């Protein structure tokens, strides 16, 4: 495994390597965020060491996004099902819904609040 994956030994989350313009990268990042899985994203276009890391892993840009867990495993463009199985997620985290009452706001303040 490349040394770059080993450098942050105290970080226990995942690393997602992919383009910010990729639908698959967005899908993976969105899935991990919604399921509250810690991860670090390395952008193909902006991160300085991504090219060297992909060469060391013998992965082309066409094989991205890549999900890596420390130096233990690497998945090339995994499906959501593959991520669920690898991470051991049994069921999605349930979010609690709340009723909301806005008191004392005019139309502009209310529309601004809703758009945020």
PyMOL commands that place a pseudoatom at each C-alpha (Angstrom):
pseudoatom trace, name=CA, resn=UNK, resi=1, chain=A, elem=C, hetatm=0, pos=[0.000, 0.000, 0.000]
pseudoatom trace, name=CA, resn=UNK, resi=2, chain=A, elem=C, hetatm=0, pos=[1.185, 3.529, -0.645]
pseudoatom trace, name=CA, resn=UNK, resi=3, chain=A, elem=C, hetatm=0, pos=[2.708, 5.450, 2.205]
pseudoatom trace, name=CA, resn=UNK, resi=4, chain=A, elem=C, hetatm=0, pos=[0.216, 8.292, 1.751]
pseudoatom trace, name=CA, resn=UNK, resi=5, chain=A, elem=C, hetatm=0, pos=[-2.613, 6.034, 2.931]
pseudoatom trace, name=CA, resn=UNK, resi=6, chain=A, elem=C, hetatm=0, pos=[-0.588, 5.173, 6.027]
pseudoatom trace, name=CA, resn=UNK, resi=7, chain=A, elem=C, hetatm=0, pos=[0.484, 8.712, 6.964]
pseudoatom trace, name=CA, resn=UNK, resi=8, chain=A, elem=C, hetatm=0, pos=[-2.605, 9.616, 8.978]
pseudoatom trace, name=CA, resn=UNK, resi=9, chain=A, elem=C, hetatm=0, pos=[-2.629, 6.591, 11.250]
pseudoatom trace, name=CA, resn=UNK, resi=10, chain=A, elem=C, hetatm=0, pos=[-4.885, 8.232, 13.817]
pseudoatom trace, name=CA, resn=UNK, resi=11, chain=A, elem=C, hetatm=0, pos=[-7.629, 8.783, 11.204]
pseudoatom trace, name=CA, resn=UNK, resi=12, chain=A, elem=C, hetatm=0, pos=[-9.962, 5.780, 11.224]
pseudoatom trace, name=CA, resn=UNK, resi=13, chain=A, elem=C, hetatm=0, pos=[-12.371, 6.776, 8.478]
pseudoatom trace, name=CA, resn=UNK, resi=14, chain=A, elem=C, hetatm=0, pos=[-12.478, 6.172, 4.764]
pseudoatom trace, name=CA, resn=UNK, resi=15, chain=A, elem=C, hetatm=0, pos=[-10.789, 7.997, 1.926]
pseudoatom trace, name=CA, resn=UNK, resi=16, chain=A, elem=C, hetatm=0, pos=[-12.787, 8.714, -1.217]
pseudoatom trace, name=CA, resn=UNK, resi=17, chain=A, elem=C, hetatm=0, pos=[-10.691, 9.552, -4.267]
pseudoatom trace, name=CA, resn=UNK, resi=18, chain=A, elem=C, hetatm=0, pos=[-12.633, 10.988, -7.177]
pseudoatom trace, name=CA, resn=UNK, resi=19, chain=A, elem=C, hetatm=0, pos=[-13.540, 13.947, -9.325]
pseudoatom trace, name=CA, resn=UNK, resi=20, chain=A, elem=C, hetatm=0, pos=[-15.856, 16.646, -8.076]
pseudoatom trace, name=CA, resn=UNK, resi=21, chain=A, elem=C, hetatm=0, pos=[-17.530, 16.443, -11.507]
pseudoatom trace, name=CA, resn=UNK, resi=22, chain=A, elem=C, hetatm=0, pos=[-18.282, 12.708, -11.226]
pseudoatom trace, name=CA, resn=UNK, resi=23, chain=A, elem=C, hetatm=0, pos=[-21.814, 11.531, -10.459]
pseudoatom trace, name=CA, resn=UNK, resi=24, chain=A, elem=C, hetatm=0, pos=[-20.418, 8.371, -8.874]
pseudoatom trace, name=CA, resn=UNK, resi=25, chain=A, elem=C, hetatm=0, pos=[-18.152, 10.381, -6.562]
pseudoatom trace, name=CA, resn=UNK, resi=26, chain=A, elem=C, hetatm=0, pos=[-21.142, 12.486, -5.516]
pseudoatom trace, name=CA, resn=UNK, resi=27, chain=A, elem=C, hetatm=0, pos=[-23.266, 9.346, -4.996]
pseudoatom trace, name=CA, resn=UNK, resi=28, chain=A, elem=C, hetatm=0, pos=[-20.606, 7.777, -2.743]
pseudoatom trace, name=CA, resn=UNK, resi=29, chain=A, elem=C, hetatm=0, pos=[-19.961, 10.963, -0.768]
pseudoatom trace, name=CA, resn=UNK, resi=30, chain=A, elem=C, hetatm=0, pos=[-23.695, 11.552, -0.348]
pseudoatom trace, name=CA, resn=UNK, resi=31, chain=A, elem=C, hetatm=0, pos=[-24.278, 7.968, 0.819]
pseudoatom trace, name=CA, resn=UNK, resi=32, chain=A, elem=C, hetatm=0, pos=[-21.439, 8.136, 3.352]
pseudoatom trace, name=CA, resn=UNK, resi=33, chain=A, elem=C, hetatm=0, pos=[-22.571, 11.519, 4.682]
pseudoatom trace, name=CA, resn=UNK, resi=34, chain=A, elem=C, hetatm=0, pos=[-26.217, 10.444, 5.020]
pseudoatom trace, name=CA, resn=UNK, resi=35, chain=A, elem=C, hetatm=0, pos=[-25.142, 7.342, 6.938]
pseudoatom trace, name=CA, resn=UNK, resi=36, chain=A, elem=C, hetatm=0, pos=[-22.738, 9.346, 9.097]
pseudoatom trace, name=CA, resn=UNK, resi=37, chain=A, elem=C, hetatm=0, pos=[-19.629, 7.472, 8.000]
pseudoatom trace, name=CA, resn=UNK, resi=38, chain=A, elem=C, hetatm=0, pos=[-16.428, 9.475, 8.529]
pseudoatom trace, name=CA, resn=UNK, resi=39, chain=A, elem=C, hetatm=0, pos=[-14.465, 9.999, 5.332]
pseudoatom trace, name=CA, resn=UNK, resi=40, chain=A, elem=C, hetatm=0, pos=[-11.929, 12.263, 3.706]
pseudoatom trace, name=CA, resn=UNK, resi=41, chain=A, elem=C, hetatm=0, pos=[-12.389, 13.235, 0.077]
pseudoatom trace, name=CA, resn=UNK, resi=42, chain=A, elem=C, hetatm=0, pos=[-9.371, 13.637, -2.207]
pseudoatom trace, name=CA, resn=UNK, resi=43, chain=A, elem=C, hetatm=0, pos=[-10.376, 15.587, -5.316]
pseudoatom trace, name=CA, resn=UNK, resi=44, chain=A, elem=C, hetatm=0, pos=[-8.738, 14.437, -8.554]
pseudoatom trace, name=CA, resn=UNK, resi=45, chain=A, elem=C, hetatm=0, pos=[-8.519, 17.971, -9.891]
pseudoatom trace, name=CA, resn=UNK, resi=46, chain=A, elem=C, hetatm=0, pos=[-7.268, 19.792, -6.788]
pseudoatom trace, name=CA, resn=UNK, resi=47, chain=A, elem=C, hetatm=0, pos=[-5.357, 17.414, -4.530]
pseudoatom trace, name=CA, resn=UNK, resi=48, chain=A, elem=C, hetatm=0, pos=[-1.626, 17.524, -5.174]
pseudoatom trace, name=CA, resn=UNK, resi=49, chain=A, elem=C, hetatm=0, pos=[-0.735, 13.900, -4.388]
pseudoatom trace, name=CA, resn=UNK, resi=50, chain=A, elem=C, hetatm=0, pos=[-3.653, 12.116, -6.069]
pseudoatom trace, name=CA, resn=UNK, resi=51, chain=A, elem=C, hetatm=0, pos=[-1.781, 11.363, -9.317]
pseudoatom trace, name=CA, resn=UNK, resi=52, chain=A, elem=C, hetatm=0, pos=[1.118, 9.781, -7.419]
pseudoatom trace, name=CA, resn=UNK, resi=53, chain=A, elem=C, hetatm=0, pos=[-1.279, 7.834, -5.196]
pseudoatom trace, name=CA, resn=UNK, resi=54, chain=A, elem=C, hetatm=0, pos=[-3.260, 6.459, -8.160]
pseudoatom trace, name=CA, resn=UNK, resi=55, chain=A, elem=C, hetatm=0, pos=[-0.018, 5.399, -9.891]
pseudoatom trace, name=CA, resn=UNK, resi=56, chain=A, elem=C, hetatm=0, pos=[1.134, 3.583, -6.737]
pseudoatom trace, name=CA, resn=UNK, resi=57, chain=A, elem=C, hetatm=0, pos=[-2.225, 1.819, -6.511]
pseudoatom trace, name=CA, resn=UNK, resi=58, chain=A, elem=C, hetatm=0, pos=[-2.093, 1.032, -10.245]
pseudoatom trace, name=CA, resn=UNK, resi=59, chain=A, elem=C, hetatm=0, pos=[-5.480, 2.662, -10.727]
pseudoatom trace, name=CA, resn=UNK, resi=60, chain=A, elem=C, hetatm=0, pos=[-6.373, 4.839, -13.701]
pseudoatom trace, name=CA, resn=UNK, resi=61, chain=A, elem=C, hetatm=0, pos=[-8.585, 7.915, -13.467]
pseudoatom trace, name=CA, resn=UNK, resi=62, chain=A, elem=C, hetatm=0, pos=[-11.218, 5.936, -15.384]
pseudoatom trace, name=CA, resn=UNK, resi=63, chain=A, elem=C, hetatm=0, pos=[-11.432, 3.518, -12.402]
pseudoatom trace, name=CA, resn=UNK, resi=64, chain=A, elem=C, hetatm=0, pos=[-12.320, 6.312, -9.983]
pseudoatom trace, name=CA, resn=UNK, resi=65, chain=A, elem=C, hetatm=0, pos=[-13.990, 6.994, -7.652]
pseudoatom trace, name=CA, resn=UNK, resi=66, chain=A, elem=C, hetatm=0, pos=[-12.020, 4.807, -5.287]
pseudoatom trace, name=CA, resn=UNK, resi=67, chain=A, elem=C, hetatm=0, pos=[-12.930, 4.130, -1.660]
pseudoatom trace, name=CA, resn=UNK, resi=68, chain=A, elem=C, hetatm=0, pos=[-10.049, 3.075, 0.602]
pseudoatom trace, name=CA, resn=UNK, resi=69, chain=A, elem=C, hetatm=0, pos=[-10.063, 2.073, 4.251]
pseudoatom trace, name=CA, resn=UNK, resi=70, chain=A, elem=C, hetatm=0, pos=[-6.622, 2.787, 5.679]
pseudoatom trace, name=CA, resn=UNK, resi=71, chain=A, elem=C, hetatm=0, pos=[-4.350, 0.190, 4.062]
pseudoatom trace, name=CA, resn=UNK, resi=72, chain=A, elem=C, hetatm=0, pos=[-6.746, -2.711, 4.514]
pseudoatom trace, name=CA, resn=UNK, resi=73, chain=A, elem=C, hetatm=0, pos=[-8.980, -2.566, 1.427]
pseudoatom trace, name=CA, resn=UNK, resi=74, chain=A, elem=C, hetatm=0, pos=[-9.709, -0.575, -1.723]
pseudoatom trace, name=CA, resn=UNK, resi=75, chain=A, elem=C, hetatm=0, pos=[-12.905, -0.558, -3.796]
pseudoatom trace, name=CA, resn=UNK, resi=76, chain=A, elem=C, hetatm=0, pos=[-12.883, 0.776, -7.360]
pseudoatom trace, name=CA, resn=UNK, resi=77, chain=A, elem=C, hetatm=0, pos=[-16.111, 2.625, -8.222]
pseudoatom trace, name=CA, resn=UNK, resi=78, chain=A, elem=C, hetatm=0, pos=[-18.182, 0.593, -5.756]
pseudoatom trace, name=CA, resn=UNK, resi=79, chain=A, elem=C, hetatm=0, pos=[-21.931, 0.323, -5.945]
pseudoatom trace, name=CA, resn=UNK, resi=80, chain=A, elem=C, hetatm=0, pos=[-23.968, 1.397, -2.947]
pseudoatom trace, name=CA, resn=UNK, resi=81, chain=A, elem=C, hetatm=0, pos=[-24.648, -2.278, -2.215]
pseudoatom trace, name=CA, resn=UNK, resi=82, chain=A, elem=C, hetatm=0, pos=[-20.906, -3.025, -2.166]
pseudoatom trace, name=CA, resn=UNK, resi=83, chain=A, elem=C, hetatm=0, pos=[-20.350, -0.153, 0.284]
pseudoatom trace, name=CA, resn=UNK, resi=84, chain=A, elem=C, hetatm=0, pos=[-23.184, -1.363, 2.528]
pseudoatom trace, name=CA, resn=UNK, resi=85, chain=A, elem=C, hetatm=0, pos=[-21.751, -4.890, 2.613]
pseudoatom trace, name=CA, resn=UNK, resi=86, chain=A, elem=C, hetatm=0, pos=[-18.137, -3.755, 3.174]
pseudoatom trace, name=CA, resn=UNK, resi=87, chain=A, elem=C, hetatm=0, pos=[-19.070, -1.273, 5.903]
pseudoatom trace, name=CA, resn=UNK, resi=88, chain=A, elem=C, hetatm=0, pos=[-21.522, -3.627, 7.601]
pseudoatom trace, name=CA, resn=UNK, resi=89, chain=A, elem=C, hetatm=0, pos=[-24.407, -1.186, 7.525]
pseudoatom trace, name=CA, resn=UNK, resi=90, chain=A, elem=C, hetatm=0, pos=[-27.524, -3.154, 8.448]
pseudoatom trace, name=CA, resn=UNK, resi=91, chain=A, elem=C, hetatm=0, pos=[-30.151, -0.468, 7.973]
pseudoatom trace, name=CA, resn=UNK, resi=92, chain=A, elem=C, hetatm=0, pos=[-30.153, 3.266, 7.304]
pseudoatom trace, name=CA, resn=UNK, resi=93, chain=A, elem=C, hetatm=0, pos=[-30.110, 5.599, 10.281]
pseudoatom trace, name=CA, resn=UNK, resi=94, chain=A, elem=C, hetatm=0, pos=[-33.608, 6.858, 11.016]
pseudoatom trace, name=CA, resn=UNK, resi=95, chain=A, elem=C, hetatm=0, pos=[-33.961, 10.606, 11.128]
pseudoatom trace, name=CA, resn=UNK, resi=96, chain=A, elem=C, hetatm=0, pos=[-36.515, 12.160, 13.449]
pseudoatom trace, name=CA, resn=UNK, resi=97, chain=A, elem=C, hetatm=0, pos=[-38.994, 14.570, 11.883]
pseudoatom trace, name=CA, resn=UNK, resi=98, chain=A, elem=C, hetatm=0, pos=[-40.149, 17.629, 13.773]
pseudoatom trace, name=CA, resn=UNK, resi=99, chain=A, elem=C, hetatm=0, pos=[-43.001, 20.044, 13.205]
pseudoatom trace, name=CA, resn=UNK, resi=100, chain=A, elem=C, hetatm=0, pos=[-41.850, 23.622, 12.802]
pseudoatom trace, name=CA, resn=UNK, resi=101, chain=A, elem=C, hetatm=0, pos=[-43.727, 26.781, 13.670]
pseudoatom trace, name=CA, resn=UNK, resi=102, chain=A, elem=C, hetatm=0, pos=[-42.351, 30.172, 12.609]
pseudoatom trace, name=CA, resn=UNK, resi=103, chain=A, elem=C, hetatm=0, pos=[-43.906, 32.986, 14.625]
pseudoatom trace, name=CA, resn=UNK, resi=104, chain=A, elem=C, hetatm=0, pos=[-43.501, 36.683, 13.892]
pseudoatom trace, name=CA, resn=UNK, resi=105, chain=A, elem=C, hetatm=0, pos=[-41.914, 36.493, 10.454]
pseudoatom trace, name=CA, resn=UNK, resi=106, chain=A, elem=C, hetatm=0, pos=[-43.049, 38.417, 7.416]
pseudoatom trace, name=CA, resn=UNK, resi=107, chain=A, elem=C, hetatm=0, pos=[-43.142, 36.834, 3.940]
pseudoatom trace, name=CA, resn=UNK, resi=108, chain=A, elem=C, hetatm=0, pos=[-39.571, 37.790, 3.074]
pseudoatom trace, name=CA, resn=UNK, resi=109, chain=A, elem=C, hetatm=0, pos=[-38.118, 36.443, 6.336]
pseudoatom trace, name=CA, resn=UNK, resi=110, chain=A, elem=C, hetatm=0, pos=[-40.173, 33.263, 6.028]
pseudoatom trace, name=CA, resn=UNK, resi=111, chain=A, elem=C, hetatm=0, pos=[-39.070, 32.621, 2.421]
pseudoatom trace, name=CA, resn=UNK, resi=112, chain=A, elem=C, hetatm=0, pos=[-35.446, 33.291, 3.376]
pseudoatom trace, name=CA, resn=UNK, resi=113, chain=A, elem=C, hetatm=0, pos=[-35.722, 30.836, 6.288]
pseudoatom trace, name=CA, resn=UNK, resi=114, chain=A, elem=C, hetatm=0, pos=[-37.272, 28.136, 4.067]
pseudoatom trace, name=CA, resn=UNK, resi=115, chain=A, elem=C, hetatm=0, pos=[-34.630, 28.539, 1.336]
pseudoatom trace, name=CA, resn=UNK, resi=116, chain=A, elem=C, hetatm=0, pos=[-31.796, 27.923, 3.794]
for i in range(1, 116): cmd.bond("trace and resi %d" % i, "trace and resi %d" % (i + 1))
show_as sticks, trace
zoom trace
